[in-house]
Amino acid sequence: MTDRVSPMKVSFSLSDEVAKRLEKSAKTVADGNASLLADLALSRLLDLPQAELNKLVARRRMDRLATSRDGWNRAFWLVLSEEMGREDAIDNPYVPRNYGAFYVVLLLNHVDRYDDEGDPFCPYVGPRTVTPESPAPFQWTFERSTSPVHAAETVAAKLRSLAATAHA
């Protein structure tokens, strides 16, 4: 005979995005039972190794900084520097950062003024020294709703790829 665990009622807040995703998924895979789906998700999450769980929680905190443009910029640079194994001590989000043979800078969307709160973010990666063998620069456009963690991880992956290619 197995012990049955009776459900415990717990109340917590979810971001609008997560709540919408939970509701949509619950309708399609759990016959509308969001509690069942949340229980499964939390069970899987809590089974992760502590170090991985700590990293995920820290990254989610970074995403939550993105309630403002300044917060998005701060989270982007903090996560990028962490991904690249260094500390970012520069306060100005528009100052280029050097990562080995490459630099990263956030470009402005307007020539004559700072960006508006809803404008996209445009990270740009270029070689610090231009030679005929230099790779072409890369630029992304991340909408305001994009996670700064996702954006930083995307840019970091490209930097690592470029560094690996440069050493090959």
C-alpha positions in Angstrom: 0.0 0.0 0.0 1.4 3.4 -0.9 1.0 6.5 1.3 -1.2 9.1 -0.4 -0.1 12.6 0.0 -3.0 15.0 0.5 -2.7 18.2 -1.4 -1.7 21.3 0.6 -3.1 24.6 -0.5 -0.4 27.1 -1.1 -0.7 30.6 -2.5 1.9 32.5 -4.5 2.2 35.1 -7.2 3.2 34.4 -10.8 4.2 36.8 -13.5 1.5 37.5 -16.0 3.6 35.7 -18.7 4.1 32.6 -16.6 0.4 32.6 -15.5 -0.7 32.8 -19.2 1.7 30.0 -20.2 0.5 27.8 -17.3 -3.1 28.3 -18.2 -2.5 27.5 -21.8 -0.5 24.4 -21.1 -2.9 23.2 -18.4 -5.8 23.3 -21.0 -3.9 21.2 -23.5 -2.0 18.7 -21.3 -3.8 18.5 -17.9 -7.5 18.9 -18.7 -7.4 22.4 -17.4 -5.8 21.4 -14.1 -3.2 24.1 -13.5 -2.5 22.8 -10.0 -1.5 19.4 -11.4 0.8 21.0 -13.9 2.3 23.4 -11.3 2.9 20.5 -8.9 4.7 18.5 -11.6 6.8 21.6 -12.6 7.8 22.3 -9.0 8.6 18.7 -8.3 11.0 18.6 -11.3 12.5 22.0 -10.4 13.1 20.9 -6.8 14.8 17.7 -8.0 17.6 19.8 -9.7 21.1 19.8 -8.1 21.4 22.8 -5.7 24.0 24.6 -7.8 21.8 24.5 -10.9 18.7 25.6 -8.9 20.7 28.5 -7.5 21.8 29.6 -11.0 18.2 29.4 -12.3 16.9 31.5 -9.4 19.6 34.1 -9.8 18.8 34.3 -13.6 15.1 34.7 -12.8 16.0 37.6 -10.5 17.9 39.2 -13.3 14.9 38.9 -15.6 12.8 40.6 -12.9 15.1 43.6 -13.1 13.8 44.2 -16.6 10.8 46.2 -15.4 12.5 49.3 -16.7 15.0 50.0 -19.5 17.7 50.6 -17.0 17.0 47.4 -15.3 17.1 45.5 -18.5 20.5 47.0 -19.4 21.8 46.2 -15.9 20.6 42.6 -16.1 22.0 42.1 -19.6 25.5 43.3 -18.7 25.6 41.4 -15.4 24.6 38.1 -17.0 26.9 38.6 -20.0 29.9 39.3 -17.7 29.0 36.2 -15.6 28.7 34.1 -18.8 32.1 35.3 -19.9 33.7 34.8 -16.5 34.4 38.4 -15.6 33.0 41.2 -13.5 31.3 44.2 -15.1 32.1 47.3 -13.1 31.0 49.8 -15.8 28.0 51.9 -14.9 27.2 53.3 -18.3 25.2 50.7 -20.4 26.4 52.3 -23.7 30.1 51.9 -23.0 31.7 49.0 -25.0 32.9 46.0 -23.1 36.0 44.1 -24.2 35.9 40.3 -24.3 39.1 39.0 -25.7 39.5 39.9 -29.3 36.0 41.2 -29.5 33.9 44.0 -28.0 30.2 44.3 -27.2 28.2 47.5 -27.2 24.5 48.3 -26.9 23.6 50.6 -29.9 21.0 53.3 -29.5 17.9 53.2 -31.8 18.0 57.0 -32.3 20.8 59.3 -33.4 19.6 62.4 -31.6 18.4 61.1 -28.2 18.4 58.2 -25.8 16.0 55.3 -26.4 12.4 55.3 -25.3 11.3 52.8 -22.7 9.7 50.5 -25.3 12.4 50.6 -27.9 14.3 47.3 -28.7 17.8 46.5 -27.5 20.5 46.2 -30.1 23.7 44.4 -28.9 26.5 44.6 -31.4 29.7 42.4 -31.4 32.7 43.4 -33.4 36.4 42.6 -33.6 38.7 44.8 -31.5 41.2 44.8 -34.3 40.0 44.7 -37.9 42.1 42.6 -40.3 41.2 40.9 -43.6 40.6 37.7 -41.6 38.3 39.4 -39.1 34.8 38.0 -38.9 31.9 40.2 -39.8 30.3 42.0 -36.9 27.1 40.7 -35.5 24.0 42.6 -34.3 20.8 41.5 -32.7 17.5 43.3 -32.1 15.8 42.1 -28.9 12.3 43.4 -28.4 11.7 45.1 -25.0 9.7 42.0 -23.9 12.7 39.7 -24.5 14.4 38.4 -21.4 17.7 40.2 -20.8 19.1 36.8 -19.5 18.2 35.2 -22.9 19.7 38.1 -24.8 23.0 37.9 -22.7 23.2 34.2 -23.1 22.7 34.5 -26.9 25.5 37.1 -27.2 27.8 35.1 -24.9 27.3 32.0 -27.0 28.3 34.0 -30.1 31.4 35.4 -28.3 32.5 31.9 -27.3 31.9 30.7 -30.8 34.0 33.5 -32.3 36.8 33.0 -29.8 36.8 29.2 -30.6 37.0 30.0 -34.3 39.8 32.6 -33.8 41.9 30.0 -31.9 41.2 27.2 -34.5 
